[in-house]
Amino acid sequence: MSQSKSASPSVPNQSKGVLRHVVLLKFKDSATPAQIKDVEKAFSALPSKINTITGFEWGTNVSPENLAQDYTHCYLLSFKNAADRDAYLPHPAHKAFGQLLSPYLDKVLVVDYFSQQ
């Protein structure tokens, strides 16, 4: 009997799904409402500066489940494919946003996935 190899995770058909880039932010307790508003405005401006972003929405946590682990802001960016997301990551506007965010950021969680029907 031959040894079975570990199954690798299945890779979805990337041509049929949209690539979603989910970003959760937790701000430092010292971040003021004005500083957080500046971050919100800067993140919201990225789609006008980076043409590979095909969709953008965001909001603040309103869940009654108390499971957010102190993350308060959720951003959802959409890309046609991984190459477009990969162009976004090192883009100068994205890097500048990261520099603006950094002093106020306590922690961040990022999850990317291809949408499934």
Phi and psi restraints in degrees (range 20) as a CNS / XPLOR table:
assign (resid 1 and name C) (resid 2 and name N)
       (resid 2 and name CA) (resid 2 and name C) 1.0 -85.9 20.0 2
assign (resid 2 and name N) (resid 2 and name CA)
       (resid 2 and name C) (resid 3 and name N) 1.0 150.8 20.0 2
assign (resid 2 and name C) (resid 3 and name N)
       (resid 3 and name CA) (resid 3 and name C) 1.0 -71.5 20.0 2
assign (resid 3 and name N) (resid 3 and name CA)
       (resid 3 and name C) (resid 4 and name N) 1.0 136.6 20.0 2
assign (resid 3 and name C) (resid 4 and name N)
       (resid 4 and name CA) (resid 4 and name C) 1.0 -86.0 20.0 2
assign (resid 4 and name N) (resid 4 and name CA)
       (resid 4 and name C) (resid 5 and name N) 1.0 143.4 20.0 2
assign (resid 4 and name C) (resid 5 and name N)
       (resid 5 and name CA) (resid 5 and name C) 1.0 -83.9 20.0 2
assign (resid 5 and name N) (resid 5 and name CA)
       (resid 5 and name C) (resid 6 and name N) 1.0 153.3 20.0 2
assign (resid 5 and name C) (resid 6 and name N)
       (resid 6 and name CA) (resid 6 and name C) 1.0 -62.3 20.0 2
assign (resid 6 and name N) (resid 6 and name CA)
       (resid 6 and name C) (resid 7 and name N) 1.0 137.9 20.0 2
assign (resid 6 and name C) (resid 7 and name N)
       (resid 7 and name CA) (resid 7 and name C) 1.0 -71.6 20.0 2
assign (resid 7 and name N) (resid 7 and name CA)
       (resid 7 and name C) (resid 8 and name N) 1.0 132.4 20.0 2
assign (resid 7 and name C) (resid 8 and name N)
       (resid 8 and name CA) (resid 8 and name C) 1.0 -84.6 20.0 2
assign (resid 8 and name N) (resid 8 and name CA)
       (resid 8 and name C) (resid 9 and name N) 1.0 151.6 20.0 2
assign (resid 8 and name C) (resid 9 and name N)
       (resid 9 and name CA) (resid 9 and name C) 1.0 -59.8 20.0 2
assign (resid 9 and name N) (resid 9 and name CA)
       (resid 9 and name C) (resid 10 and name N) 1.0 143.7 20.0 2
assign (resid 9 and name C) (resid 10 and name N)
       (resid 10 and name CA) (resid 10 and name C) 1.0 -72.5 20.0 2
assign (resid 10 and name N) (resid 10 and name CA)
       (resid 10 and name C) (resid 11 and name N) 1.0 138.9 20.0 2
assign (resid 10 and name C) (resid 11 and name N)
       (resid 11 and name CA) (resid 11 and name C) 1.0 -100.9 20.0 2
assign (resid 11 and name N) (resid 11 and name CA)
       (resid 11 and name C) (resid 12 and name N) 1.0 121.0 20.0 2
assign (resid 11 and name C) (resid 12 and name N)
       (resid 12 and name CA) (resid 12 and name C) 1.0 -66.9 20.0 2
assign (resid 12 and name N) (resid 12 and name CA)
       (resid 12 and name C) (resid 13 and name N) 1.0 156.8 20.0 2
assign (resid 12 and name C) (resid 13 and name N)
       (resid 13 and name CA) (resid 13 and name C) 1.0 -65.5 20.0 2
assign (resid 13 and name N) (resid 13 and name CA)
       (resid 13 and name C) (resid 14 and name N) 1.0 104.4 20.0 2
assign (resid 13 and name C) (resid 14 and name N)
       (resid 14 and name CA) (resid 14 and name C) 1.0 -69.5 20.0 2
assign (resid 14 and name N) (resid 14 and name CA)
       (resid 14 and name C) (resid 15 and name N) 1.0 -19.3 20.0 2
assign (resid 14 and name C) (resid 15 and name N)
       (resid 15 and name CA) (resid 15 and name C) 1.0 -76.4 20.0 2
assign (resid 15 and name N) (resid 15 and name CA)
       (resid 15 and name C) (resid 16 and name N) 1.0 -17.3 20.0 2
assign (resid 15 and name C) (resid 16 and name N)
       (resid 16 and name CA) (resid 16 and name C) 1.0 -99.3 20.0 2
assign (resid 16 and name N) (resid 16 and name CA)
       (resid 16 and name C) (resid 17 and name N) 1.0 -17.6 20.0 2
assign (resid 16 and name C) (resid 17 and name N)
       (resid 17 and name CA) (resid 17 and name C) 1.0 -110.6 20.0 2
assign (resid 17 and name N) (resid 17 and name CA)
       (resid 17 and name C) (resid 18 and name N) 1.0 156.2 20.0 2
assign (resid 17 and name C) (resid 18 and name N)
       (resid 18 and name CA) (resid 18 and name C) 1.0 -88.9 20.0 2
assign (resid 18 and name N) (resid 18 and name CA)
       (resid 18 and name C) (resid 19 and name N) 1.0 139.9 20.0 2
assign (resid 18 and name C) (resid 19 and name N)
       (resid 19 and name CA) (resid 19 and name C) 1.0 -83.2 20.0 2
assign (resid 19 and name N) (resid 19 and name CA)
       (resid 19 and name C) (resid 20 and name N) 1.0 120.0 20.0 2
assign (resid 19 and name C) (resid 20 and name N)
       (resid 20 and name CA) (resid 20 and name C) 1.0 -103.3 20.0 2
assign (resid 20 and name N) (resid 20 and name CA)
       (resid 20 and name C) (resid 21 and name N) 1.0 137.9 20.0 2
assign (resid 20 and name C) (resid 21 and name N)
       (resid 21 and name CA) (resid 21 and name C) 1.0 -121.5 20.0 2
assign (resid 21 and name N) (resid 21 and name CA)
       (resid 21 and name C) (resid 22 and name N) 1.0 106.2 20.0 2
assign (resid 21 and name C) (resid 22 and name N)
       (resid 22 and name CA) (resid 22 and name C) 1.0 -100.8 20.0 2
assign (resid 22 and name N) (resid 22 and name CA)
       (resid 22 and name C) (resid 23 and name N) 1.0 128.4 20.0 2
assign (resid 22 and name C) (resid 23 and name N)
       (resid 23 and name CA) (resid 23 and name C) 1.0 -126.1 20.0 2
assign (resid 23 and name N) (resid 23 and name CA)
       (resid 23 and name C) (resid 24 and name N) 1.0 121.2 20.0 2
assign (resid 23 and name C) (resid 24 and name N)
       (resid 24 and name CA) (resid 24 and name C) 1.0 -109.4 20.0 2
assign (resid 24 and name N) (resid 24 and name CA)
       (resid 24 and name C) (resid 25 and name N) 1.0 133.2 20.0 2
assign (resid 24 and name C) (resid 25 and name N)
       (resid 25 and name CA) (resid 25 and name C) 1.0 -119.9 20.0 2
assign (resid 25 and name N) (resid 25 and name CA)
       (resid 25 and name C) (resid 26 and name N) 1.0 140.8 20.0 2
assign (resid 25 and name C) (resid 26 and name N)
       (resid 26 and name CA) (resid 26 and name C) 1.0 -122.4 20.0 2
assign (resid 26 and name N) (resid 26 and name CA)
       (resid 26 and name C) (resid 27 and name N) 1.0 121.0 20.0 2
assign (resid 26 and name C) (resid 27 and name N)
       (resid 27 and name CA) (resid 27 and name C) 1.0 -85.8 20.0 2
assign (resid 27 and name N) (resid 27 and name CA)
       (resid 27 and name C) (resid 28 and name N) 1.0 154.2 20.0 2
assign (resid 27 and name C) (resid 28 and name N)
       (resid 28 and name CA) (resid 28 and name C) 1.0 -62.8 20.0 2
assign (resid 28 and name N) (resid 28 and name CA)
       (resid 28 and name C) (resid 29 and name N) 1.0 149.9 20.0 2
assign (resid 28 and name C) (resid 29 and name N)
       (resid 29 and name CA) (resid 29 and name C) 1.0 -60.1 20.0 2
assign (resid 29 and name N) (resid 29 and name CA)
       (resid 29 and name C) (resid 30 and name N) 1.0 -26.4 20.0 2
assign (resid 29 and name C) (resid 30 and name N)
       (resid 30 and name CA) (resid 30 and name C) 1.0 -80.3 20.0 2
assign (resid 30 and name N) (resid 30 and name CA)
       (resid 30 and name C) (resid 31 and name N) 1.0 -9.8 20.0 2
assign (resid 30 and name C) (resid 31 and name N)
       (resid 31 and name CA) (resid 31 and name C) 1.0 -68.4 20.0 2
assign (resid 31 and name N) (resid 31 and name CA)
       (resid 31 and name C) (resid 32 and name N) 1.0 129.9 20.0 2
assign (resid 31 and name C) (resid 32 and name N)
       (resid 32 and name CA) (resid 32 and name C) 1.0 -84.5 20.0 2
assign (resid 32 and name N) (resid 32 and name CA)
       (resid 32 and name C) (resid 33 and name N) 1.0 160.5 20.0 2
assign (resid 32 and name C) (resid 33 and name N)
       (resid 33 and name CA) (resid 33 and name C) 1.0 -56.4 20.0 2
assign (resid 33 and name N) (resid 33 and name CA)
       (resid 33 and name C) (resid 34 and name N) 1.0 -36.7 20.0 2
assign (resid 33 and name C) (resid 34 and name N)
       (resid 34 and name CA) (resid 34 and name C) 1.0 -66.0 20.0 2
assign (resid 34 and name N) (resid 34 and name CA)
       (resid 34 and name C) (resid 35 and name N) 1.0 -40.1 20.0 2
assign (resid 34 and name C) (resid 35 and name N)
       (resid 35 and name CA) (resid 35 and name C) 1.0 -66.1 20.0 2
assign (resid 35 and name N) (resid 35 and name CA)
       (resid 35 and name C) (resid 36 and name N) 1.0 -42.1 20.0 2
assign (resid 35 and name C) (resid 36 and name N)
       (resid 36 and name CA) (resid 36 and name C) 1.0 -63.9 20.0 2
assign (resid 36 and name N) (resid 36 and name CA)
       (resid 36 and name C) (resid 37 and name N) 1.0 -40.9 20.0 2
assign (resid 36 and name C) (resid 37 and name N)
       (resid 37 and name CA) (resid 37 and name C) 1.0 -61.0 20.0 2
assign (resid 37 and name N) (resid 37 and name CA)
       (resid 37 and name C) (resid 38 and name N) 1.0 -39.5 20.0 2
assign (resid 37 and name C) (resid 38 and name N)
       (resid 38 and name CA) (resid 38 and name C) 1.0 -61.9 20.0 2
assign (resid 38 and name N) (resid 38 and name CA)
       (resid 38 and name C) (resid 39 and name N) 1.0 -41.2 20.0 2
assign (resid 38 and name C) (resid 39 and name N)
       (resid 39 and name CA) (resid 39 and name C) 1.0 -64.8 20.0 2
assign (resid 39 and name N) (resid 39 and name CA)
       (resid 39 and name C) (resid 40 and name N) 1.0 -45.0 20.0 2
assign (resid 39 and name C) (resid 40 and name N)
       (resid 40 and name CA) (resid 40 and name C) 1.0 -57.2 20.0 2
assign (resid 40 and name N) (resid 40 and name CA)
       (resid 40 and name C) (resid 41 and name N) 1.0 -46.3 20.0 2
assign (resid 40 and name C) (resid 41 and name N)
       (resid 41 and name CA) (resid 41 and name C) 1.0 -63.6 20.0 2
assign (resid 41 and name N) (resid 41 and name CA)
       (resid 41 and name C) (resid 42 and name N) 1.0 -42.2 20.0 2
assign (resid 41 and name C) (resid 42 and name N)
       (resid 42 and name CA) (resid 42 and name C) 1.0 -67.0 20.0 2
assign (resid 42 and name N) (resid 42 and name CA)
       (resid 42 and name C) (resid 43 and name N) 1.0 -42.0 20.0 2
assign (resid 42 and name C) (resid 43 and name N)
       (resid 43 and name CA) (resid 43 and name C) 1.0 -65.3 20.0 2
assign (resid 43 and name N) (resid 43 and name CA)
       (resid 43 and name C) (resid 44 and name N) 1.0 -43.0 20.0 2
assign (resid 43 and name C) (resid 44 and name N)
       (resid 44 and name CA) (resid 44 and name C) 1.0 -64.7 20.0 2
assign (resid 44 and name N) (resid 44 and name CA)
       (resid 44 and name C) (resid 45 and name N) 1.0 -21.7 20.0 2
assign (resid 44 and name C) (resid 45 and name N)
       (resid 45 and name CA) (resid 45 and name C) 1.0 -81.9 20.0 2
assign (resid 45 and name N) (resid 45 and name CA)
       (resid 45 and name C) (resid 46 and name N) 1.0 -15.4 20.0 2
assign (resid 45 and name C) (resid 46 and name N)
       (resid 46 and name CA) (resid 46 and name C) 1.0 -58.5 20.0 2
assign (resid 46 and name N) (resid 46 and name CA)
       (resid 46 and name C) (resid 47 and name N) 1.0 -39.9 20.0 2
assign (resid 46 and name C) (resid 47 and name N)
       (resid 47 and name CA) (resid 47 and name C) 1.0 -60.5 20.0 2
assign (resid 47 and name N) (resid 47 and name CA)
       (resid 47 and name C) (resid 48 and name N) 1.0 -28.5 20.0 2
assign (resid 47 and name C) (resid 48 and name N)
       (resid 48 and name CA) (resid 48 and name C) 1.0 -79.7 20.0 2
assign (resid 48 and name N) (resid 48 and name CA)
       (resid 48 and name C) (resid 49 and name N) 1.0 -11.8 20.0 2
assign (resid 48 and name C) (resid 49 and name N)
       (resid 49 and name CA) (resid 49 and name C) 1.0 -108.0 20.0 2
assign (resid 49 and name N) (resid 49 and name CA)
       (resid 49 and name C) (resid 50 and name N) 1.0 -20.4 20.0 2
assign (resid 49 and name C) (resid 50 and name N)
       (resid 50 and name CA) (resid 50 and name C) 1.0 -126.5 20.0 2
assign (resid 50 and name N) (resid 50 and name CA)
       (resid 50 and name C) (resid 51 and name N) 1.0 107.1 20.0 2
assign (resid 50 and name C) (resid 51 and name N)
       (resid 51 and name CA) (resid 51 and name C) 1.0 -75.5 20.0 2
assign (resid 51 and name N) (resid 51 and name CA)
       (resid 51 and name C) (resid 52 and name N) 1.0 -5.6 20.0 2
assign (resid 51 and name C) (resid 52 and name N)
       (resid 52 and name CA) (resid 52 and name C) 1.0 -82.7 20.0 2
assign (resid 52 and name N) (resid 52 and name CA)
       (resid 52 and name C) (resid 53 and name N) 1.0 -10.3 20.0 2
assign (resid 52 and name C) (resid 53 and name N)
       (resid 53 and name CA) (resid 53 and name C) 1.0 -78.8 20.0 2
assign (resid 53 and name N) (resid 53 and name CA)
       (resid 53 and name C) (resid 54 and name N) 1.0 116.6 20.0 2
assign (resid 53 and name C) (resid 54 and name N)
       (resid 54 and name CA) (resid 54 and name C) 1.0 -99.6 20.0 2
assign (resid 54 and name N) (resid 54 and name CA)
       (resid 54 and name C) (resid 55 and name N) 1.0 -14.1 20.0 2
assign (resid 54 and name C) (resid 55 and name N)
       (resid 55 and name CA) (resid 55 and name C) 1.0 -153.9 20.0 2
assign (resid 55 and name N) (resid 55 and name CA)
       (resid 55 and name C) (resid 56 and name N) 1.0 147.2 20.0 2
assign (resid 55 and name C) (resid 56 and name N)
       (resid 56 and name CA) (resid 56 and name C) 1.0 -153.1 20.0 2
assign (resid 56 and name N) (resid 56 and name CA)
       (resid 56 and name C) (resid 57 and name N) 1.0 131.9 20.0 2
assign (resid 56 and name C) (resid 57 and name N)
       (resid 57 and name CA) (resid 57 and name C) 1.0 -151.7 20.0 2
assign (resid 57 and name N) (resid 57 and name CA)
       (resid 57 and name C) (resid 58 and name N) 1.0 158.8 20.0 2
assign (resid 57 and name C) (resid 58 and name N)
       (resid 58 and name CA) (resid 58 and name C) 1.0 -156.8 20.0 2
assign (resid 58 and name N) (resid 58 and name CA)
       (resid 58 and name C) (resid 59 and name N) 1.0 164.8 20.0 2
assign (resid 58 and name C) (resid 59 and name N)
       (resid 59 and name CA) (resid 59 and name C) 1.0 -169.8 20.0 2
assign (resid 59 and name N) (resid 59 and name CA)
       (resid 59 and name C) (resid 60 and name N) 1.0 175.0 20.0 2
assign (resid 59 and name C) (resid 60 and name N)
       (resid 60 and name CA) (resid 60 and name C) 1.0 -106.9 20.0 2
assign (resid 60 and name N) (resid 60 and name CA)
       (resid 60 and name C) (resid 61 and name N) 1.0 153.3 20.0 2
assign (resid 60 and name C) (resid 61 and name N)
       (resid 61 and name CA) (resid 61 and name C) 1.0 -62.2 20.0 2
assign (resid 61 and name N) (resid 61 and name CA)
       (resid 61 and name C) (resid 62 and name N) 1.0 130.3 20.0 2
assign (resid 61 and name C) (resid 62 and name N)
       (resid 62 and name CA) (resid 62 and name C) 1.0 -129.3 20.0 2
assign (resid 62 and name N) (resid 62 and name CA)
       (resid 62 and name C) (resid 63 and name N) 1.0 14.0 20.0 2
assign (resid 62 and name C) (resid 63 and name N)
       (resid 63 and name CA) (resid 63 and name C) 1.0 -69.0 20.0 2
assign (resid 63 and name N) (resid 63 and name CA)
       (resid 63 and name C) (resid 64 and name N) 1.0 134.8 20.0 2
assign (resid 63 and name C) (resid 64 and name N)
       (resid 64 and name CA) (resid 64 and name C) 1.0 -83.8 20.0 2
assign (resid 64 and name N) (resid 64 and name CA)
       (resid 64 and name C) (resid 65 and name N) 1.0 -0.9 20.0 2
assign (resid 64 and name C) (resid 65 and name N)
       (resid 65 and name CA) (resid 65 and name C) 1.0 -78.6 20.0 2
assign (resid 65 and name N) (resid 65 and name CA)
       (resid 65 and name C) (resid 66 and name N) 1.0 -13.6 20.0 2
assign (resid 65 and name C) (resid 66 and name N)
       (resid 66 and name CA) (resid 66 and name C) 1.0 58.5 20.0 2
assign (resid 66 and name N) (resid 66 and name CA)
       (resid 66 and name C) (resid 67 and name N) 1.0 42.1 20.0 2
assign (resid 66 and name C) (resid 67 and name N)
       (resid 67 and name CA) (resid 67 and name C) 1.0 -118.8 20.0 2
assign (resid 67 and name N) (resid 67 and name CA)
       (resid 67 and name C) (resid 68 and name N) 1.0 11.0 20.0 2
assign (resid 67 and name C) (resid 68 and name N)
       (resid 68 and name CA) (resid 68 and name C) 1.0 -76.9 20.0 2
assign (resid 68 and name N) (resid 68 and name CA)
       (resid 68 and name C) (resid 69 and name N) 1.0 -6.9 20.0 2
assign (resid 68 and name C) (resid 69 and name N)
       (resid 69 and name CA) (resid 69 and name C) 1.0 52.3 20.0 2
assign (resid 69 and name N) (resid 69 and name CA)
       (resid 69 and name C) (resid 70 and name N) 1.0 37.8 20.0 2
assign (resid 69 and name C) (resid 70 and name N)
       (resid 70 and name CA) (resid 70 and name C) 1.0 73.9 20.0 2
assign (resid 70 and name N) (resid 70 and name CA)
       (resid 70 and name C) (resid 71 and name N) 1.0 3.7 20.0 2
assign (resid 70 and name C) (resid 71 and name N)
       (resid 71 and name CA) (resid 71 and name C) 1.0 -72.5 20.0 2
assign (resid 71 and name N) (resid 71 and name CA)
       (resid 71 and name C) (resid 72 and name N) 1.0 133.8 20.0 2
assign (resid 71 and name C) (resid 72 and name N)
       (resid 72 and name CA) (resid 72 and name C) 1.0 -113.1 20.0 2
assign (resid 72 and name N) (resid 72 and name CA)
       (resid 72 and name C) (resid 73 and name N) 1.0 -27.9 20.0 2
assign (resid 72 and name C) (resid 73 and name N)
       (resid 73 and name CA) (resid 73 and name C) 1.0 -119.4 20.0 2
assign (resid 73 and name N) (resid 73 and name CA)
       (resid 73 and name C) (resid 74 and name N) 1.0 136.1 20.0 2
assign (resid 73 and name C) (resid 74 and name N)
       (resid 74 and name CA) (resid 74 and name C) 1.0 -124.2 20.0 2
assign (resid 74 and name N) (resid 74 and name CA)
       (resid 74 and name C) (resid 75 and name N) 1.0 128.9 20.0 2
assign (resid 74 and name C) (resid 75 and name N)
       (resid 75 and name CA) (resid 75 and name C) 1.0 -120.9 20.0 2
assign (resid 75 and name N) (resid 75 and name CA)
       (resid 75 and name C) (resid 76 and name N) 1.0 135.6 20.0 2
assign (resid 75 and name C) (resid 76 and name N)
       (resid 76 and name CA) (resid 76 and name C) 1.0 -124.2 20.0 2
assign (resid 76 and name N) (resid 76 and name CA)
       (resid 76 and name C) (resid 77 and name N) 1.0 114.0 20.0 2
assign (resid 76 and name C) (resid 77 and name N)
       (resid 77 and name CA) (resid 77 and name C) 1.0 -109.6 20.0 2
assign (resid 77 and name N) (resid 77 and name CA)
       (resid 77 and name C) (resid 78 and name N) 1.0 144.3 20.0 2
assign (resid 77 and name C) (resid 78 and name N)
       (resid 78 and name CA) (resid 78 and name C) 1.0 -117.7 20.0 2
assign (resid 78 and name N) (resid 78 and name CA)
       (resid 78 and name C) (resid 79 and name N) 1.0 144.2 20.0 2
assign (resid 78 and name C) (resid 79 and name N)
       (resid 79 and name CA) (resid 79 and name C) 1.0 -135.4 20.0 2
assign (resid 79 and name N) (resid 79 and name CA)
       (resid 79 and name C) (resid 80 and name N) 1.0 150.7 20.0 2
assign (resid 79 and name C) (resid 80 and name N)
       (resid 80 and name CA) (resid 80 and name C) 1.0 -67.1 20.0 2
assign (resid 80 and name N) (resid 80 and name CA)
       (resid 80 and name C) (resid 81 and name N) 1.0 -31.2 20.0 2
assign (resid 80 and name C) (resid 81 and name N)
       (resid 81 and name CA) (resid 81 and name C) 1.0 -163.4 20.0 2
assign (resid 81 and name N) (resid 81 and name CA)
       (resid 81 and name C) (resid 82 and name N) 1.0 175.5 20.0 2
assign (resid 81 and name C) (resid 82 and name N)
       (resid 82 and name CA) (resid 82 and name C) 1.0 -65.4 20.0 2
assign (resid 82 and name N) (resid 82 and name CA)
       (resid 82 and name C) (resid 83 and name N) 1.0 -34.6 20.0 2
assign (resid 82 and name C) (resid 83 and name N)
       (resid 83 and name CA) (resid 83 and name C) 1.0 -62.7 20.0 2
assign (resid 83 and name N) (resid 83 and name CA)
       (resid 83 and name C) (resid 84 and name N) 1.0 -38.8 20.0 2
assign (resid 83 and name C) (resid 84 and name N)
       (resid 84 and name CA) (resid 84 and name C) 1.0 -67.5 20.0 2
assign (resid 84 and name N) (resid 84 and name CA)
       (resid 84 and name C) (resid 85 and name N) 1.0 -40.4 20.0 2
assign (resid 84 and name C) (resid 85 and name N)
       (resid 85 and name CA) (resid 85 and name C) 1.0 -63.7 20.0 2
assign (resid 85 and name N) (resid 85 and name CA)
       (resid 85 and name C) (resid 86 and name N) 1.0 -41.5 20.0 2
assign (resid 85 and name C) (resid 86 and name N)
       (resid 86 and name CA) (resid 86 and name C) 1.0 -65.2 20.0 2
assign (resid 86 and name N) (resid 86 and name CA)
       (resid 86 and name C) (resid 87 and name N) 1.0 -28.9 20.0 2
assign (resid 86 and name C) (resid 87 and name N)
       (resid 87 and name CA) (resid 87 and name C) 1.0 -74.3 20.0 2
assign (resid 87 and name N) (resid 87 and name CA)
       (resid 87 and name C) (resid 88 and name N) 1.0 -31.9 20.0 2
assign (resid 87 and name C) (resid 88 and name N)
       (resid 88 and name CA) (resid 88 and name C) 1.0 -66.7 20.0 2
assign (resid 88 and name N) (resid 88 and name CA)
       (resid 88 and name C) (resid 89 and name N) 1.0 -43.3 20.0 2
assign (resid 88 and name C) (resid 89 and name N)
       (resid 89 and name CA) (resid 89 and name C) 1.0 -56.2 20.0 2
assign (resid 89 and name N) (resid 89 and name CA)
       (resid 89 and name C) (resid 90 and name N) 1.0 -47.6 20.0 2
assign (resid 89 and name C) (resid 90 and name N)
       (resid 90 and name CA) (resid 90 and name C) 1.0 -91.6 20.0 2
assign (resid 90 and name N) (resid 90 and name CA)
       (resid 90 and name C) (resid 91 and name N) 1.0 4.4 20.0 2
assign (resid 90 and name C) (resid 91 and name N)
       (resid 91 and name CA) (resid 91 and name C) 1.0 -57.9 20.0 2
assign (resid 91 and name N) (resid 91 and name CA)
       (resid 91 and name C) (resid 92 and name N) 1.0 138.9 20.0 2
assign (resid 91 and name C) (resid 92 and name N)
       (resid 92 and name CA) (resid 92 and name C) 1.0 -55.5 20.0 2
assign (resid 92 and name N) (resid 92 and name CA)
       (resid 92 and name C) (resid 93 and name N) 1.0 -36.7 20.0 2
assign (resid 92 and name C) (resid 93 and name N)
       (resid 93 and name CA) (resid 93 and name C) 1.0 -67.3 20.0 2
assign (resid 93 and name N) (resid 93 and name CA)
       (resid 93 and name C) (resid 94 and name N) 1.0 -36.6 20.0 2
assign (resid 93 and name C) (resid 94 and name N)
       (resid 94 and name CA) (resid 94 and name C) 1.0 -68.7 20.0 2
assign (resid 94 and name N) (resid 94 and name CA)
       (resid 94 and name C) (resid 95 and name N) 1.0 -41.6 20.0 2
assign (resid 94 and name C) (resid 95 and name N)
       (resid 95 and name CA) (resid 95 and name C) 1.0 -62.9 20.0 2
assign (resid 95 and name N) (resid 95 and name CA)
       (resid 95 and name C) (resid 96 and name N) 1.0 -42.2 20.0 2
assign (resid 95 and name C) (resid 96 and name N)
       (resid 96 and name CA) (resid 96 and name C) 1.0 -63.5 20.0 2
assign (resid 96 and name N) (resid 96 and name CA)
       (resid 96 and name C) (resid 97 and name N) 1.0 -39.6 20.0 2
assign (resid 96 and name C) (resid 97 and name N)
       (resid 97 and name CA) (resid 97 and name C) 1.0 -61.2 20.0 2
assign (resid 97 and name N) (resid 97 and name CA)
       (resid 97 and name C) (resid 98 and name N) 1.0 -43.6 20.0 2
assign (resid 97 and name C) (resid 98 and name N)
       (resid 98 and name CA) (resid 98 and name C) 1.0 -58.7 20.0 2
assign (resid 98 and name N) (resid 98 and name CA)
       (resid 98 and name C) (resid 99 and name N) 1.0 -37.5 20.0 2
assign (resid 98 and name C) (resid 99 and name N)
       (resid 99 and name CA) (resid 99 and name C) 1.0 -68.8 20.0 2
assign (resid 99 and name N) (resid 99 and name CA)
       (resid 99 and name C) (resid 100 and name N) 1.0 -37.3 20.0 2
assign (resid 99 and name C) (resid 100 and name N)
       (resid 100 and name CA) (resid 100 and name C) 1.0 -66.6 20.0 2
assign (resid 100 and name N) (resid 100 and name CA)
       (resid 100 and name C) (resid 101 and name N) 1.0 -42.1 20.0 2
assign (resid 100 and name C) (resid 101 and name N)
       (resid 101 and name CA) (resid 101 and name C) 1.0 -70.2 20.0 2
assign (resid 101 and name N) (resid 101 and name CA)
       (resid 101 and name C) (resid 102 and name N) 1.0 -39.4 20.0 2
assign (resid 101 and name C) (resid 102 and name N)
       (resid 102 and name CA) (resid 102 and name C) 1.0 -47.4 20.0 2
assign (resid 102 and name N) (resid 102 and name CA)
       (resid 102 and name C) (resid 103 and name N) 1.0 -46.6 20.0 2
assign (resid 102 and name C) (resid 103 and name N)
       (resid 103 and name CA) (resid 103 and name C) 1.0 -64.7 20.0 2
assign (resid 103 and name N) (resid 103 and name CA)
       (resid 103 and name C) (resid 104 and name N) 1.0 -20.1 20.0 2
assign (resid 103 and name C) (resid 104 and name N)
       (resid 104 and name CA) (resid 104 and name C) 1.0 -105.8 20.0 2
assign (resid 104 and name N) (resid 104 and name CA)
       (resid 104 and name C) (resid 105 and name N) 1.0 -6.9 20.0 2
assign (resid 104 and name C) (resid 105 and name N)
       (resid 105 and name CA) (resid 105 and name C) 1.0 -87.3 20.0 2
assign (resid 105 and name N) (resid 105 and name CA)
       (resid 105 and name C) (resid 106 and name N) 1.0 127.1 20.0 2
assign (resid 105 and name C) (resid 106 and name N)
       (resid 106 and name CA) (resid 106 and name C) 1.0 -89.1 20.0 2
assign (resid 106 and name N) (resid 106 and name CA)
       (resid 106 and name C) (resid 107 and name N) 1.0 -52.3 20.0 2
assign (resid 106 and name C) (resid 107 and name N)
       (resid 107 and name CA) (resid 107 and name C) 1.0 -154.8 20.0 2
assign (resid 107 and name N) (resid 107 and name CA)
       (resid 107 and name C) (resid 108 and name N) 1.0 158.8 20.0 2
assign (resid 107 and name C) (resid 108 and name N)
       (resid 108 and name CA) (resid 108 and name C) 1.0 -136.8 20.0 2
assign (resid 108 and name N) (resid 108 and name CA)
       (resid 108 and name C) (resid 109 and name N) 1.0 147.2 20.0 2
assign (resid 108 and name C) (resid 109 and name N)
       (resid 109 and name CA) (resid 109 and name C) 1.0 -129.4 20.0 2
assign (resid 109 and name N) (resid 109 and name CA)
       (resid 109 and name C) (resid 110 and name N) 1.0 128.1 20.0 2
assign (resid 109 and name C) (resid 110 and name N)
       (resid 110 and name CA) (resid 110 and name C) 1.0 -124.7 20.0 2
assign (resid 110 and name N) (resid 110 and name CA)
       (resid 110 and name C) (resid 111 and name N) 1.0 131.4 20.0 2
assign (resid 110 and name C) (resid 111 and name N)
       (resid 111 and name CA) (resid 111 and name C) 1.0 -132.8 20.0 2
assign (resid 111 and name N) (resid 111 and name CA)
       (resid 111 and name C) (resid 112 and name N) 1.0 129.9 20.0 2
assign (resid 111 and name C) (resid 112 and name N)
       (resid 112 and name CA) (resid 112 and name C) 1.0 -113.0 20.0 2
assign (resid 112 and name N) (resid 112 and name CA)
       (resid 112 and name C) (resid 113 and name N) 1.0 142.1 20.0 2
assign (resid 112 and name C) (resid 113 and name N)
       (resid 113 and name CA) (resid 113 and name C) 1.0 -153.5 20.0 2
assign (resid 113 and name N) (resid 113 and name CA)
       (resid 113 and name C) (resid 114 and name N) 1.0 156.0 20.0 2
assign (resid 113 and name C) (resid 114 and name N)
       (resid 114 and name CA) (resid 114 and name C) 1.0 -93.4 20.0 2
assign (resid 114 and name N) (resid 114 and name CA)
       (resid 114 and name C) (resid 115 and name N) 1.0 128.1 20.0 2
assign (resid 114 and name C) (resid 115 and name N)
       (resid 115 and name CA) (resid 115 and name C) 1.0 -62.8 20.0 2
assign (resid 115 and name N) (resid 115 and name CA)
       (resid 115 and name C) (resid 116 and name N) 1.0 144.5 20.0 2
assign (resid 115 and name C) (resid 116 and name N)
       (resid 116 and name CA) (resid 116 and name C) 1.0 -119.8 20.0 2
assign (resid 116 and name N) (resid 116 and name CA)
       (resid 116 and name C) (resid 117 and name N) 1.0 147.5 20.0 2
